[in-house]
Amino acid sequence: MNTTEIEFPKLKQGADATPCRYSLHELEKRLDESLKSFQEKSFCTSNELRKRHPRCK
């Protein structure tokens, strides 16, 4: 048994049961939002996010 099966036993049912699936319409909408934010330069790099939200020790 791998760690995914241990942590999420319902996922063992198969690929159709995965919780992170987009419909085609949802995916197109999300991609459009991402492109728009990129064009408007309203995004952060990973380093900028790490500076804003440092990991707890």
C-alpha positions, 0 to 999 in steps of 0.5 A, a space after each residue: 500500500 502506498 502513502 496515498 492509499 493510506 492517507 486517502 483511502 477513497 482515492 483507491 477507487 480509481 482515477 475517476 474518483 480523484 478530487 482535483 479534476 476540472 471540467 473542460 469549462 472550468 479549466 478554460 475559465 481558470 486558464 483565462 484567469 491565469 493569462 489575464 493576471 499574467 498580462 496585468 502583472 498581478 502575480 507573485 513569484 515563489 520567492 516573493 510569496 516566501 518573503 510574505 509568508 515564511 514557513 513556521 519553524 
